[in-house]
Structure formats: structure tokens, C-alpha cells
Amino acid sequence: MIVGFGFTKLSAEKHEAPKGKIDINNNVSIKDIQEDNFSLGKDKQQNVLRFIFEFVSKYEPNVGTILFEGELLYMEEPKIIKEILGSWKKDKKIQKEIMAGMLNTILTKCNVQALILSQEVNLPPPIPMPKVQIAAPDKDYIG
């Protein structure tokens, strides 16, 4: 269960004025996993995992970059925490079921923040925005 989320670094840079076609590549990666303690009340400690992540939106060719670093806290049974840490230390892999929920949370929060920061530095939105389509009227309609 995800019990915490926070950014440790927010960065947005505009290098050149956008000209022509711009490719925007979004990438999220888990940089490290650490065991930590989390207080739930006066003196009750719970073991949690601290997932350290990085989110990058690159605007090519050399238009700009949005970079976030942060932490996600994940609480689970001690046995499962040991399995996750063991797998991470051995081959830098995480179970698909756990990874899917974490990546969805990270992407949701980062995409919203990236949208805000892209406006502040005058870059195009890093995710496709909905657009209204006006259809031509049907000429055969009698009503």
C-alpha cells in the first residue's frame, strides 16, 4: 500500500525556441529502493520501502527538459518487504503487480506537475491535451 509521495527535485528548462516538429519523450525510472521506518501514532513503527524515482520529459531537438526526482513510500508485510529488497539487490527488478501500481501513481502525479511547469517556462504540454472537434453538419438531415 502506498503511504507517501513527495518530490525532492523539480526542474524545467527551455533551451531553444520551438521550431517545426517537436518530439516529447517521457520516461520514469526507479533509481533505488531503501528500507525505512514510518510512524503511525505515538511510538508504533512500521517498516516501509522508499522507492526513489526519476521522471524526465525531453523535448527534442534540444528545445527543453523537465526533470523530477522524488520518493514514494510503500508499506507491506515484513516478509514481502524482504522479498522486494532481495530481488532489487540481486538484479534490480520489482514484481510486476507492485511495479504497475507504483508507476501509475508516479506518472499521474508527475504528468500533472509537468503540465504546470511546462506552462511556466512556455514549453508545449508533455502529454496530449483533449481537443474539441467540430463536425460538418449532415446535409441529408431533415428535422
C-alpha angles and dihedrals in degrees: 000000000000109000103168145020133181144156121239096181133025119183134168124175132178111202105174137005111269112258126177121331116005122198116207116199118190120195134174125190139175108236100183145348122217133180114239142165125249124195119224103182133334103330107347112121123198126193113239137172120237110212110199111205142181127208121192132183111190119194109205138238090039095292098131151308136232115198130183130179123187152139134255120197117215123189121200142144112299091244092055092045089056091049092050093047092046093051091046094049092046102048109348093253132135128199111268094233092056095040094053094057093045095048091048091053093046093047094048094052095039095047091053092048092044090053091054094046093046089060092049094057095034098248124143115265111276091222128049112267121216115259131200114240117202111205122212113255116263107251095204094058115116114185 
